[in-house]
């Protein structure tokens, strides 16, 4: 009887562990998707900011606006790099999980 309870406990623990790493994989994929969407948003904002700055630089009354737009565009570029660093770290974590669980890669 004790062996039966031990086996049930072991199976439950294994099932929970399987769910944990699979859940982590799903969360990683979701975070990567969100970060890539954020990067696309930043890129479109950069294009708009640079377009405005180009137009404003020829107007002496808007030079400060042009400089500020370029500064904000540079800040957005930094955010894109930061997001890429996060994506790289998440992908590395995902690869490590998949190495630990090669059976998932072949079954999905």
Secondary structure, 3 states (H helix, E strand, C coil): CHHHHHHHHHHHHHHHHHHHHHHHHHHHHHHHHHHHHHHHHHHHHHHHHHHHHHHHHCCHHHHHHHHHHHHHHHHHHHHHHHHHHHHHHHHHHHHHHHHHCHHHHHHC
